[in-house]
Amino acid sequence: MDTRVAIMTPLLRRTLTLGLVAGATAIGSCAVSTQQELELGRQYAAEVNEQLPIVEDAAISRYINTLGTRIQQQPGTRQIPYRFYVVNIEQINAFAIPGGHVYVNRGLIERSADLAELAGVVAHEIGHVEARHGVEQMERMQAAQAGLAVATILLGEQPEGVAGAAVQVGAQAYFAHHSREDEFEADSLAVRLLPGAGIDPDGVVDFFQKLLEEREREPSALEQWFSTHPLTEERIQRVRTIIGELPIPTGLQRTSREYEAFKTRVSQLPPPPEEFQRSGGD
């Protein structure tokens, strides 16, 4: 089975079981406790980390975890244990799974212009976890539904046959294809978290605006981002409005020497494994 799309059978059984139970759950209530979410997250992250090319460089891991913790550990957040990972994949994307596991592709890091842009994406994914969007997706999932495939999200490719069908079921719950309102809610949480971490929230809209502009020039390179993160000018303007209404302190950080060293170190990583490289050379 293609390593890009393989999902372990025990995980699929758990996901299917949860989907069957969730089918009887009224939308708007959350039957999954925080402890259950954390346990599901730990189990799923362990399996995801076996299948994705997670960067194991200590300095890279330390930086992304320090940055993520700096954003997340503020009054008013859920105060669950988060883990942050860099994935050695060139495509521009980031995602979060329930329980506080946040993944950022090297391609996104390399495309960010400064600390504020990278932090904006990390804060956005934290926003999804804080709002429990992944848990809500699990509760809405029906066992017979086919959601997004892991390969589609990671590589912009659609798996075929039995492997693809199996992956789709698991992916629906965890690699959530967020609605526009989920995306806006995560944006709203992000721009409120960033000033408390001492980081300029304008990085959120700057990076999103860059992606919209680059999609016109190179749509294939951004296919997976837009497939999982609905992004429009209207959404960006809504975020700008929120930032304009917040009491933003002066002197917020836009970049740092540590960020520059981190980005350089990421750019010097070995190429992604062949099976995770973009097809067609684009």
Backbone as JSON, one array per atom type, in Angstrom:
{
  "sequence": "MDTRVAIMTPLLRRTLTLGLVAGATAIGSCAVSTQQELELGRQYAAEVNEQLPIVEDAAISRYINTLGTRIQQQPGTRQIPYRFYVVNIEQINAFAIPGGHVYVNRGLIERSADLAELAGVVAHEIGHVEARHGVEQMERMQAAQAGLAVATILLGEQPEGVAGAAVQVGAQAYFAHHSREDEFEADSLAVRLLPGAGIDPDGVVDFFQKLLEEREREPSALEQWFSTHPLTEERIQRVRTIIGELPIPTGLQRTSREYEAFKTRVSQLPPPPEEFQRSGGD",
  "N": [[0.85, -1.2, 0.0], [0.5, 2.24, -0.73], [2.68, 4.42, 0.91], [2.0, 7.04, 1.28], [-0.69, 7.19, 1.7], [-1.48, 5.32, 3.53], [-3.33, 4.18, 6.3], [-3.45, 3.02, 9.56], [-5.09, -0.03, 10.48], [-6.2, -0.4, 13.19], [-6.67, 2.28, 13.95], [-8.56, 3.09, 12.05], [-10.68, 1.44, 12.81], [-11.29, 2.5, 15.33], [-12.04, 5.08, 14.57], [-14.24, 4.59, 12.89], [-15.99, 3.41, 14.72], [-16.42, 5.54, 16.47], [-17.64, 7.24, 14.66], [-20.05, 5.88, 14.15], [-21.28, 5.98, 16.65], [-21.43, 8.72, 16.9], [-23.3, 9.37, 15.04], [-25.77, 9.33, 16.23], [-25.73, 11.51, 17.8], [-26.71, 14.72, 18.75], [-26.1, 17.5, 16.72], [-24.2, 20.24, 17.75], [-24.01, 19.73, 20.41], [-21.41, 18.36, 22.47], [-20.2, 15.29, 22.75], [-17.79, 14.14, 23.23], [-15.4, 14.0, 25.64], [-12.85, 16.14, 27.1], [-10.72, 14.57, 28.05], [-11.1, 12.21, 26.59], [-10.68, 13.25, 24.04], [-7.96, 13.97, 24.22], [-6.79, 11.45, 24.51], [-7.54, 10.16, 22.11], [-6.21, 11.89, 20.38], [-3.5, 11.43, 21.08], [-3.18, 8.75, 20.32], [-3.75, 8.88, 17.59], [-1.84, 10.73, 16.68], [0.52, 9.31, 17.14], [0.33, 7.36, 15.17], [0.12, 8.88, 12.84], [2.62, 10.09, 12.91], [4.28, 7.99, 12.34], [3.91, 7.67, 9.68], [4.26, 10.04, 8.26], [6.94, 12.17, 7.09], [8.34, 13.26, 9.61], [10.23, 15.89, 10.9], [13.15, 15.39, 12.69], [15.15, 16.88, 13.72], [16.71, 18.38, 16.43], [17.01, 21.14, 17.05], [15.23, 22.38, 15.3], [12.79, 21.22, 16.06], [12.7, 22.14, 18.7], [12.47, 24.91, 18.35], [9.96, 25.28, 16.96], [8.21, 24.23, 18.82], [8.67, 25.89, 20.99], [7.76, 28.34, 19.96], [5.04, 27.69, 19.39], [4.09, 27.04, 21.97], [4.47, 29.46, 23.26], [2.48, 31.0, 22.02], [0.15, 29.61, 22.66], [-0.03, 29.2, 25.46], [-1.7, 31.02, 27.25], [-3.81, 33.1, 29.33], [-7.19, 32.0, 29.4], [-7.09, 30.09, 27.39], [-7.43, 26.56, 26.63], [-5.53, 25.13, 28.01], [-4.43, 22.6, 27.54], [-2.03, 19.97, 26.88], [0.08, 20.76, 24.27], [1.62, 19.72, 21.17], [4.02, 20.36, 18.68], [4.94, 20.0, 15.29], [7.31, 19.79, 12.63], [6.98, 19.01, 9.25], [8.6, 17.22, 6.74], [7.82, 18.08, 3.99], [7.23, 19.56, 0.87], [4.99, 20.92, -0.02], [2.76, 23.65, 0.58], [1.29, 23.81, 3.55], [-0.58, 23.33, 6.62], [-1.82, 21.69, 9.51], [-4.07, 20.59, 12.12], [-4.76, 18.15, 14.63], [-7.21, 16.64, 16.8], [-6.71, 17.15, 20.33], [-4.44, 18.71, 20.47], [-2.25, 18.52, 18.66], [-0.17, 19.82, 16.31], [0.78, 20.37, 12.99], [3.22, 21.51, 10.71], [4.13, 22.07, 7.45], [7.34, 21.99, 5.83], [7.44, 23.44, 3.47], [5.64, 25.54, 3.87], [6.89, 26.95, 5.92], [9.23, 27.76, 4.61], [8.1, 29.47, 2.76], [7.1, 31.52, 4.29], [7.56, 34.94, 5.23], [8.44, 36.18, 7.51], [8.66, 36.06, 11.14], [6.11, 36.79, 12.14], [4.32, 36.02, 10.12], [4.65, 33.19, 10.02], [3.97, 32.61, 12.7], [1.33, 33.44, 12.65], [0.06, 31.43, 11.13], [0.54, 29.18, 12.75], [-0.85, 29.99, 15.05], [-3.42, 30.09, 13.98], [-3.94, 27.34, 13.51], [-3.83, 26.46, 16.16], [-6.1, 27.78, 16.98], [-8.1, 26.21, 15.75], [-7.91, 23.89, 17.31], [-8.47, 24.89, 19.85], [-11.13, 25.69, 19.49], [-12.24, 23.25, 19.1], [-12.76, 22.13, 16.62], [-11.97, 19.84, 15.17], [-12.97, 17.78, 16.78], [-15.69, 18.29, 16.59], [-16.0, 17.69, 13.89], [-15.57, 14.92, 14.01], [-17.82, 14.11, 15.43], [-19.85, 14.71, 13.67], [-19.39, 12.99, 11.66], [-20.42, 10.35, 9.58], [-20.46, 6.81, 9.39], [-20.56, 5.78, 6.81], [-19.72, 7.78, 5.18], [-17.43, 9.32, 2.91], [-14.61, 11.1, 3.41], [-12.14, 13.69, 3.09], [-9.09, 12.65, 1.57], [-5.94, 11.58, 2.9], [-3.75, 11.74, 1.15], [-4.66, 13.6, -0.69], [-4.73, 15.9, 0.84], [-2.08, 16.18, 1.68], [-0.58, 16.06, -0.67], [-2.05, 16.89, -2.82], [-3.19, 14.98, -4.42], [-5.45, 12.42, -5.47], [-6.18, 9.42, -3.9], [-6.66, 6.01, -5.05], [-8.91, 3.21, -5.35], [-9.14, 0.53, -2.9], [-7.39, 1.33, -0.85], [-7.55, 4.12, -0.97], [-10.26, 4.51, -0.3], [-10.32, 3.59, 2.34], [-8.59, 5.39, 3.64], [-9.99, 7.76, 3.34], [-12.11, 7.64, 5.18], [-10.88, 7.78, 7.72], [-9.56, 10.21, 7.44], [-11.55, 12.14, 7.33], [-12.27, 12.7, 9.94], [-10.02, 13.77, 11.22], [-8.12, 15.24, 9.6], [-9.43, 17.79, 9.06], [-11.7, 19.14, 6.74], [-12.26, 22.23, 6.84], [-15.08, 24.35, 7.38], [-16.04, 27.58, 6.03], [-16.84, 29.2, 8.14], [-15.68, 27.9, 10.34], [-13.02, 28.35, 9.67], [-12.9, 31.15, 9.86], [-13.49, 31.47, 12.56], [-11.22, 30.26, 13.71], [-9.29, 32.02, 12.71], [-10.09, 34.34, 14.1], [-9.61, 33.65, 16.76], [-6.85, 33.32, 16.57], [-5.8, 35.93, 16.0], [-6.36, 37.15, 18.35], [-4.83, 35.77, 20.19], [-2.19, 36.24, 19.43], [-1.19, 38.98, 20.01], [-0.97, 38.81, 22.82], [1.13, 37.09, 23.01], [3.1, 38.7, 22.23], [3.44, 39.15, 19.51], [3.01, 40.44, 16.24], [-0.24, 40.6, 15.01], [-0.9, 41.18, 12.39], [0.51, 39.56, 10.74], [-1.05, 37.34, 10.15], [-3.03, 38.16, 8.22], [-1.3, 39.12, 6.29], [0.1, 36.84, 5.38], [-1.99, 35.27, 4.4], [-2.97, 36.95, 2.38], [-0.78, 36.92, 0.7], [-0.86, 34.25, -0.15], [-3.24, 34.18, -1.63], [-2.53, 35.86, -3.75], [-0.36, 34.47, -4.83], [-1.58, 32.18, -5.69], [-2.69, 32.85, -8.1], [-0.47, 32.92, -9.73], [0.82, 30.44, -9.45], [-1.0, 28.0, -9.23], [-1.0, 25.19, -8.75], [0.91, 24.69, -6.77], [-0.28, 25.52, -4.48], [-2.52, 24.07, -4.12], [-3.26, 22.14, -2.16], [-3.41, 23.65, 0.18], [-5.58, 25.43, -0.27], [-7.58, 23.57, -0.63], [-8.16, 22.64, 1.88], [-8.33, 24.86, 3.48], [-10.51, 27.11, 3.15], [-10.31, 30.18, 1.5], [-10.78, 33.57, 1.04], [-11.02, 36.94, -0.28], [-12.93, 38.28, 1.2], [-12.9, 36.92, 3.65], [-10.33, 37.6, 4.54], [-10.65, 40.37, 4.82], [-12.5, 40.44, 6.88], [-10.93, 39.54, 8.99], [-9.06, 41.57, 9.12], [-10.74, 43.6, 10.0], [-11.37, 42.74, 12.61], [-8.81, 42.87, 13.8], [-8.47, 45.63, 13.67], [-10.25, 46.45, 15.59], [-9.25, 45.59, 17.96], [-7.43, 46.21, 21.03], [-4.47, 46.81, 20.29], [-1.2, 46.54, 21.42], [1.76, 48.61, 21.18], [4.95, 48.01, 19.54], [5.03, 45.28, 18.95], [6.36, 42.08, 18.02], [7.83, 41.43, 14.88], [9.72, 39.95, 13.52], [12.64, 37.9, 14.1], [16.03, 37.08, 15.08], [16.23, 34.44, 15.83], [14.09, 33.26, 14.48], [14.97, 33.63, 11.83], [17.28, 32.04, 11.83], [16.12, 29.56, 12.32], [14.5, 29.24, 10.01], [16.47, 29.15, 8.05], [17.78, 26.8, 8.81], [15.75, 24.92, 8.38], [15.54, 25.13, 5.59], [17.86, 23.88, 4.86], [17.46, 21.22, 5.25], [17.49, 17.72, 4.29], [16.19, 16.65, 1.04], [12.64, 15.94, 0.77], [11.37, 12.58, 1.38], [11.12, 10.44, -1.49], [8.52, 9.54, -2.09], [6.97, 11.53, -1.07], [7.43, 13.75, -2.51], [6.53, 16.43, -4.7], [4.54, 15.61, -7.48], [5.24, 15.51, -10.98], [7.12, 17.45, -11.01], [6.42, 20.07, -10.39]],
  "CA": [[0.0, 0.0, 0.0], [1.27, 3.48, -0.85], [2.91, 5.0, 2.24], [1.4, 8.36, 1.38], [-2.11, 7.13, 2.01], [-1.78, 4.22, 4.44], [-3.8, 4.46, 7.65], [-3.44, 1.74, 10.23], [-6.41, -0.59, 10.7], [-6.77, -0.08, 14.5], [-7.17, 3.65, 13.96], [-9.8, 3.12, 11.28], [-11.75, 0.83, 13.61], [-11.71, 3.47, 16.35], [-12.71, 6.19, 13.91], [-15.54, 4.11, 12.44], [-16.83, 3.24, 15.9], [-16.81, 6.87, 16.91], [-18.58, 7.77, 13.68], [-21.34, 5.25, 14.34], [-21.85, 6.54, 17.86], [-21.7, 10.15, 16.69], [-24.47, 9.53, 14.19], [-26.95, 9.53, 17.05], [-25.48, 12.66, 18.66], [-27.26, 15.96, 18.2], [-25.09, 18.48, 16.38], [-24.28, 21.4, 18.63], [-23.53, 19.25, 21.69], [-20.14, 17.66, 22.28], [-20.21, 14.1, 23.59], [-16.41, 13.73, 23.46], [-14.79, 14.77, 26.73], [-11.47, 16.56, 26.85], [-9.83, 13.43, 28.27], [-11.22, 11.33, 25.41], [-10.02, 13.94, 22.93], [-6.51, 13.87, 24.41], [-6.39, 10.07, 24.25], [-7.64, 9.95, 20.67], [-5.13, 12.66, 19.76], [-2.23, 10.74, 21.3], [-3.16, 7.55, 19.5], [-3.69, 9.22, 16.17], [-0.55, 11.36, 16.4], [1.55, 8.27, 17.07], [0.23, 6.69, 13.89], [0.47, 9.86, 11.81], [4.06, 10.33, 12.95], [4.96, 6.87, 11.7], [3.68, 7.69, 8.24], [4.74, 11.28, 7.66], [8.37, 12.43, 7.34], [8.47, 14.26, 10.67], [11.61, 16.34, 11.08], [13.62, 15.02, 14.02], [16.23, 17.79, 14.11], [16.38, 18.88, 17.76], [16.9, 22.6, 17.06], [13.99, 22.72, 14.59], [11.69, 20.83, 16.93], [12.68, 23.03, 19.87], [11.97, 26.24, 17.97], [8.53, 25.28, 16.64], [7.48, 23.99, 20.06], [8.76, 27.11, 21.81], [6.87, 29.31, 19.36], [3.66, 27.28, 19.6], [3.77, 27.16, 23.39], [4.39, 30.91, 23.53], [1.19, 31.49, 21.54], [-0.98, 28.88, 23.24], [-0.12, 29.25, 26.92], [-2.16, 32.32, 27.71], [-5.08, 32.99, 30.05], [-8.36, 31.83, 28.57], [-7.0, 28.93, 26.51], [-7.85, 25.31, 27.27], [-4.43, 24.64, 28.82], [-4.12, 21.2, 27.3], [-0.65, 19.87, 26.39], [0.23, 20.83, 22.81], [2.87, 19.32, 20.52], [4.14, 20.97, 17.36], [5.83, 19.2, 14.45], [7.62, 20.21, 11.26], [6.91, 17.87, 8.34], [9.5, 17.42, 5.59], [7.03, 18.06, 2.77], [7.42, 20.86, 0.22], [3.73, 21.6, -0.25], [2.41, 24.66, 1.58], [0.11, 23.43, 4.32], [-0.48, 23.07, 8.04], [-3.07, 21.12, 10.0], [-4.09, 20.19, 13.52], [-5.67, 17.07, 14.96], [-7.69, 16.82, 18.17], [-5.78, 16.89, 21.42], [-3.35, 19.67, 20.5], [-1.11, 18.16, 17.8], [-0.16, 20.78, 15.21], [1.79, 20.02, 12.01], [3.51, 22.57, 9.75], [5.01, 21.6, 6.38], [8.53, 22.82, 5.58], [7.14, 24.36, 2.38], [5.01, 26.74, 4.42], [7.93, 27.69, 6.66], [10.12, 28.39, 3.64], [7.39, 30.52, 2.06], [6.82, 32.63, 5.19], [8.54, 36.03, 5.09], [8.95, 36.6, 8.82], [8.1, 35.38, 12.3], [4.69, 37.09, 12.29], [3.56, 35.21, 9.18], [4.66, 31.81, 10.51], [3.2, 32.55, 13.94], [-0.07, 33.56, 12.3], [-0.43, 30.12, 10.72], [0.54, 28.33, 13.94], [-1.96, 30.45, 15.89], [-4.66, 29.67, 13.31], [-4.15, 25.92, 13.8], [-4.18, 26.41, 17.57], [-7.49, 28.19, 17.04], [-8.95, 25.06, 15.43], [-7.92, 22.99, 18.47], [-9.17, 25.57, 20.95], [-12.55, 25.67, 19.18], [-12.61, 21.83, 19.01], [-13.33, 21.86, 15.3], [-11.74, 18.45, 14.8], [-13.91, 16.95, 17.54], [-17.0, 18.49, 15.96], [-16.0, 16.92, 12.66], [-15.75, 13.51, 14.36], [-19.19, 13.87, 15.85], [-20.73, 14.81, 12.52], [-19.03, 11.98, 10.67], [-21.2, 9.11, 9.46], [-19.55, 5.73, 9.03], [-20.59, 5.5, 5.37], [-19.25, 8.92, 4.41], [-16.03, 9.37, 2.48], [-14.13, 12.47, 3.54], [-10.91, 14.01, 2.36], [-8.03, 11.67, 1.68], [-4.68, 12.12, 3.37], [-2.89, 12.09, 0.02], [-5.16, 14.84, -1.28], [-4.36, 17.0, 1.71], [-0.63, 16.35, 1.73], [0.09, 16.11, -1.97], [-2.93, 17.34, -3.89], [-3.51, 13.84, -5.27], [-6.56, 11.6, -5.0], [-5.86, 8.0, -3.94], [-7.64, 5.21, -5.76], [-9.13, 1.84, -4.91], [-9.45, 0.23, -1.51], [-6.56, 2.16, 0.02], [-8.12, 5.45, -0.94], [-11.53, 4.49, 0.43], [-10.03, 3.45, 3.77], [-8.0, 6.63, 4.12], [-10.99, 8.81, 3.36], [-12.91, 7.57, 6.39], [-10.1, 8.32, 8.82], [-9.18, 11.6, 7.21], [-12.67, 13.04, 7.57], [-12.35, 13.09, 11.35], [-8.84, 14.4, 11.77], [-7.62, 16.25, 8.69], [-10.77, 18.33, 8.8], [-11.94, 20.14, 5.69], [-13.02, 23.17, 7.65], [-16.0, 25.27, 6.74], [-15.6, 28.97, 6.06], [-17.04, 29.74, 9.49], [-14.62, 27.34, 11.18], [-11.78, 29.06, 9.35], [-12.97, 32.49, 10.4], [-13.38, 31.36, 14.01], [-9.81, 30.02, 14.01], [-8.61, 33.31, 12.48], [-10.44, 35.27, 15.17], [-8.86, 33.24, 17.95], [-5.42, 33.55, 16.32], [-5.4, 37.34, 16.12], [-6.48, 37.53, 19.76], [-3.75, 35.13, 20.93], [-0.86, 36.71, 19.03], [-0.67, 40.12, 20.78], [-0.58, 38.36, 24.15], [2.44, 36.45, 22.86], [4.06, 39.72, 21.8], [3.67, 39.0, 18.07], [2.12, 41.26, 15.42], [-1.27, 39.78, 14.36], [-1.0, 41.47, 10.96], [1.12, 38.46, 10.01], [-2.11, 36.45, 9.68], [-3.6, 38.65, 6.96], [-0.22, 39.25, 5.31], [0.39, 35.55, 4.78], [-3.15, 34.86, 3.62], [-3.0, 37.76, 1.18], [0.28, 36.4, -0.16], [-1.3, 33.0, -0.76], [-4.21, 34.51, -2.67], [-1.82, 36.42, -4.89], [0.48, 33.44, -5.44], [-2.43, 31.19, -6.36], [-2.87, 33.29, -9.48], [0.75, 32.64, -10.49], [1.23, 29.03, -9.37], [-2.1, 27.36, -8.51], [-0.74, 23.8, -8.34], [1.72, 24.66, -5.56], [-1.12, 25.89, -3.34], [-3.77, 23.33, -4.22], [-3.67, 21.49, -0.92], [-3.8, 24.66, 1.18], [-6.92, 25.94, -0.54], [-8.54, 22.49, -0.52], [-8.48, 22.43, 3.29], [-8.48, 26.15, 4.15], [-11.2, 28.06, 2.27], [-9.72, 31.51, 1.7], [-11.3, 34.58, 0.12], [-10.76, 38.33, 0.11], [-13.89, 38.64, 2.25], [-12.4, 36.4, 4.92], [-9.19, 38.42, 4.95], [-11.15, 41.65, 5.26], [-13.11, 40.24, 8.2], [-9.85, 39.45, 9.98], [-8.53, 42.93, 9.26], [-11.69, 44.36, 10.83], [-11.17, 42.33, 14.0], [-7.56, 43.44, 14.28], [-8.68, 47.06, 13.85], [-11.07, 46.68, 16.77], [-8.55, 45.12, 19.15], [-6.47, 47.14, 21.63], [-3.15, 46.25, 19.96], [-0.09, 47.32, 21.98], [2.85, 48.96, 20.26], [6.2, 47.28, 19.71], [4.89, 43.83, 18.78], [7.45, 41.5, 17.25], [7.55, 41.06, 13.5], [10.64, 38.87, 13.2], [13.71, 37.73, 15.09], [17.19, 36.32, 14.61], [15.94, 33.03, 16.04], [13.26, 32.83, 13.36], [15.81, 33.55, 10.63], [18.14, 30.85, 11.96], [15.22, 28.41, 12.16], [14.11, 29.11, 8.6], [17.66, 28.7, 7.33], [18.02, 25.39, 9.14], [14.73, 24.14, 7.67], [15.88, 25.13, 4.16], [19.01, 23.0, 4.67], [17.09, 19.82, 5.46], [17.54, 16.89, 3.08], [14.93, 16.65, 0.3], [11.63, 15.01, 1.29], [11.4, 11.25, 0.76], [10.62, 10.49, -2.87], [7.08, 9.35, -2.19], [6.3, 12.75, -0.62], [7.77, 14.88, -3.37], [5.45, 16.83, -5.62], [4.6, 14.92, -8.77], [5.29, 16.35, -12.17], [8.19, 18.42, -10.92], [5.97, 21.45, -10.18]],
  "C": [[0.88, 1.24, 0.0], [1.42, 4.11, 0.52], [2.31, 6.38, 2.38], [-0.02, 8.3, 1.87], [-2.47, 6.05, 3.01], [-2.26, 4.75, 5.78], [-3.96, 3.13, 8.35], [-4.86, 1.28, 10.58], [-6.96, -0.3, 12.09], [-7.35, 1.32, 14.56], [-8.48, 3.74, 13.2], [-10.95, 2.52, 12.07], [-12.24, 1.8, 14.67], [-12.51, 4.59, 15.72], [-14.11, 5.78, 13.46], [-16.49, 3.95, 13.61], [-17.33, 4.58, 16.39], [-17.83, 7.47, 15.96], [-19.97, 7.19, 13.86], [-22.04, 5.8, 15.58], [-22.27, 7.98, 17.62], [-22.93, 10.36, 15.85], [-25.73, 9.79, 14.98], [-26.82, 10.76, 17.94], [-26.03, 13.92, 18.01], [-26.12, 16.93, 17.94], [-25.29, 19.71, 17.25], [-23.92, 21.02, 20.05], [-22.27, 18.46, 21.44], [-20.07, 16.51, 23.26], [-18.8, 13.63, 23.93], [-15.79, 14.61, 24.54], [-13.38, 15.19, 26.34], [-10.51, 15.4, 27.04], [-9.89, 12.45, 27.11], [-10.53, 11.95, 24.2], [-8.51, 13.79, 23.02], [-6.02, 12.46, 24.08], [-6.45, 9.75, 22.76], [-6.5, 10.67, 19.94], [-3.79, 11.97, 19.9], [-2.12, 9.52, 20.39], [-3.0, 7.9, 18.02], [-2.35, 9.84, 15.81], [0.56, 10.32, 16.29], [1.53, 7.58, 15.71], [0.58, 7.63, 12.74], [1.98, 10.03, 11.74], [4.87, 9.17, 12.39], [4.9, 6.95, 10.19], [4.18, 8.95, 7.55], [6.23, 11.47, 7.96], [8.54, 13.57, 8.34], [9.94, 14.62, 10.83], [12.03, 16.07, 12.52], [14.8, 15.86, 14.48], [15.85, 18.48, 15.42], [16.18, 20.39, 17.78], [15.6, 23.04, 16.38], [12.78, 22.4, 15.47], [11.57, 21.77, 18.13], [12.09, 24.39, 19.5], [10.47, 26.23, 17.74], [7.71, 25.03, 17.89], [7.53, 25.2, 20.99], [7.8, 28.17, 21.28], [5.41, 28.95, 19.62], [3.23, 27.42, 21.04], [3.63, 28.62, 23.79], [3.03, 31.48, 23.12], [0.05, 30.88, 22.35], [-1.13, 29.08, 24.74], [-0.43, 30.65, 27.41], [-3.47, 32.14, 28.47], [-6.25, 32.88, 29.08], [-8.29, 30.68, 27.6], [-7.3, 27.67, 27.32], [-6.78, 24.72, 28.17], [-4.26, 23.12, 28.74], [-2.68, 21.12, 26.78], [-0.62, 19.83, 24.87], [1.57, 20.24, 22.39], [2.86, 19.87, 19.1], [5.22, 20.23, 16.57], [6.08, 19.93, 13.13], [7.67, 18.95, 10.4], [7.77, 18.17, 7.12], [8.74, 17.18, 4.29], [7.04, 19.46, 2.18], [6.12, 21.62, 0.02], [3.42, 22.55, 0.9], [1.15, 24.2, 2.3], [0.47, 23.31, 5.8], [-1.82, 22.49, 8.46], [-2.93, 20.78, 11.47], [-5.05, 19.03, 13.68], [-6.1, 17.25, 16.4], [-6.62, 16.5, 19.21], [-4.55, 17.76, 21.41], [-2.11, 19.29, 19.73], [-1.19, 18.99, 16.52], [1.03, 20.47, 14.31], [1.96, 21.15, 11.0], [4.49, 22.02, 8.72], [6.19, 22.55, 6.19], [8.26, 23.82, 4.47], [6.49, 25.64, 2.86], [6.04, 27.59, 5.16], [8.83, 28.44, 5.68], [9.44, 29.53, 2.9], [7.06, 31.7, 2.97], [7.94, 33.66, 5.1], [9.16, 36.42, 6.42], [8.25, 35.81, 9.92], [6.6, 35.58, 12.4], [3.84, 36.26, 11.34], [3.5, 33.75, 9.62], [3.81, 31.68, 11.77], [1.71, 32.67, 13.67], [-0.68, 32.23, 11.9], [-0.5, 29.18, 11.92], [-0.63, 28.7, 14.86], [-3.31, 30.05, 15.3], [-4.95, 28.2, 13.6], [-4.46, 25.71, 15.28], [-5.65, 26.79, 17.75], [-8.45, 27.05, 16.73], [-9.04, 24.11, 16.63], [-8.71, 23.62, 19.61], [-10.68, 25.55, 20.74], [-13.1, 24.26, 19.02], [-13.25, 21.5, 17.66], [-13.13, 20.42, 14.87], [-12.68, 17.5, 15.51], [-15.31, 17.07, 16.96], [-17.1, 17.71, 14.66], [-16.23, 15.44, 12.95], [-17.2, 13.22, 14.7], [-20.17, 13.93, 14.68], [-20.51, 13.69, 11.5], [-19.99, 10.79, 10.72], [-20.27, 8.03, 8.94], [-19.49, 5.49, 7.52], [-20.01, 6.63, 4.55], [-17.79, 8.74, 4.03], [-15.59, 10.81, 2.54], [-12.9, 12.71, 2.7], [-9.87, 12.92, 2.58], [-6.74, 12.33, 2.12], [-3.79, 12.54, 2.21], [-3.35, 13.38, -0.64], [-4.68, 16.03, -0.47], [-2.86, 17.25, 1.66], [-0.02, 16.65, 0.38], [-0.78, 16.64, -3.1], [-3.28, 16.23, -4.85], [-4.63, 13.03, -4.65], [-6.18, 10.13, -5.05], [-6.99, 7.21, -4.59], [-7.8, 3.87, -5.07], [-9.4, 1.72, -3.43], [-8.66, 1.1, -0.56], [-7.15, 3.55, 0.15], [-9.39, 5.51, -0.14], [-11.3, 4.4, 1.92], [-9.51, 4.75, 4.34], [-9.05, 7.72, 4.26], [-11.78, 8.82, 4.65], [-12.14, 8.17, 7.56], [-9.8, 9.78, 8.66], [-10.31, 12.56, 7.53], [-12.66, 13.57, 9.0], [-11.2, 13.98, 11.77], [-8.25, 15.5, 10.89], [-8.83, 17.0, 8.18], [-10.75, 19.33, 7.65], [-12.84, 21.19, 6.3], [-13.94, 24.03, 6.81], [-15.44, 26.69, 6.8], [-15.77, 29.57, 7.45], [-16.03, 29.17, 10.47], [-13.31, 28.09, 10.94], [-11.78, 30.46, 9.96], [-12.87, 32.47, 11.93], [-11.93, 31.12, 14.43], [-8.98, 31.29, 13.78], [-8.84, 34.26, 13.65], [-9.7, 34.94, 16.45], [-7.37, 33.55, 17.77], [-5.03, 35.0, 16.57], [-5.61, 37.87, 17.53], [-5.35, 36.93, 20.6], [-2.4, 35.8, 20.66], [-0.37, 37.93, 19.81], [-0.25, 39.74, 22.19], [0.76, 37.66, 24.16], [3.5, 37.43, 22.4], [4.35, 39.72, 20.32], [2.6, 39.78, 17.3], [1.06, 40.39, 14.73], [-1.47, 40.08, 12.89], [-0.34, 40.38, 10.12], [0.09, 37.48, 9.47], [-2.6, 36.9, 8.31], [-2.52, 38.79, 5.89], [0.06, 37.93, 4.61], [-0.78, 35.08, 3.92], [-3.26, 35.66, 2.31], [-1.95, 37.29, 0.18], [-0.17, 35.13, -0.88], [-2.32, 33.26, -1.86], [-3.52, 35.01, -3.93], [-0.99, 35.35, -5.6], [-0.35, 32.36, -6.13], [-2.66, 31.57, -7.82], [-1.66, 32.92, -10.34], [1.08, 31.16, -10.55], [0.17, 28.23, -8.62], [-1.79, 25.96, -8.01], [0.04, 23.72, -7.03], [0.89, 24.93, -4.31], [-2.41, 25.1, -3.29], [-4.2, 22.75, -2.88], [-4.07, 22.48, 0.15], [-5.24, 25.08, 0.96], [-7.97, 24.84, -0.46], [-8.98, 22.27, 0.92], [-8.69, 23.72, 4.06], [-9.18, 27.13, 3.2], [-10.75, 29.49, 2.54], [-10.22, 32.45, 0.62], [-10.89, 35.97, 0.6], [-11.7, 38.76, 1.23], [-13.42, 38.16, 3.61], [-11.22, 37.24, 5.43], [-9.66, 39.77, 5.48], [-11.82, 41.54, 6.63], [-12.05, 40.17, 9.28], [-9.24, 40.83, 10.19], [-9.44, 43.77, 10.16], [-11.52, 44.01, 12.3], [-9.9, 42.95, 14.57], [-7.73, 44.93, 14.55], [-9.48, 47.4, 15.09], [-10.39, 46.27, 18.06], [-7.63, 46.21, 19.72], [-5.05, 46.6, 21.46], [-2.05, 47.12, 20.58], [0.96, 47.63, 20.92], [4.05, 48.05, 20.51], [6.09, 45.78, 19.58], [5.93, 43.31, 17.79], [7.0, 41.11, 15.86], [8.47, 39.93, 13.05], [11.71, 38.81, 14.26], [14.88, 36.98, 14.46], [16.96, 34.82, 14.77], [15.07, 32.47, 14.91], [14.11, 32.66, 12.1], [16.72, 32.33, 10.67], [17.33, 29.58, 11.77], [14.87, 28.19, 10.7], [15.29, 28.63, 7.76], [17.92, 27.22, 7.57], [17.01, 24.49, 8.44], [15.08, 24.04, 6.18], [17.06, 24.21, 3.85], [18.71, 21.53, 4.95], [17.29, 19.02, 4.18], [16.21, 16.97, 2.34], [13.92, 15.69, 0.95], [11.83, 13.62, 0.69], [10.69, 11.27, -0.59], [9.1, 10.4, -2.94], [6.28, 10.58, -1.72], [6.65, 13.96, -1.47], [6.64, 15.16, -4.33], [5.64, 16.15, -6.95], [4.68, 15.93, -9.88], [6.35, 17.42, -12.13], [7.74, 19.84, -10.72], [6.16, 21.88, -8.76]]
}
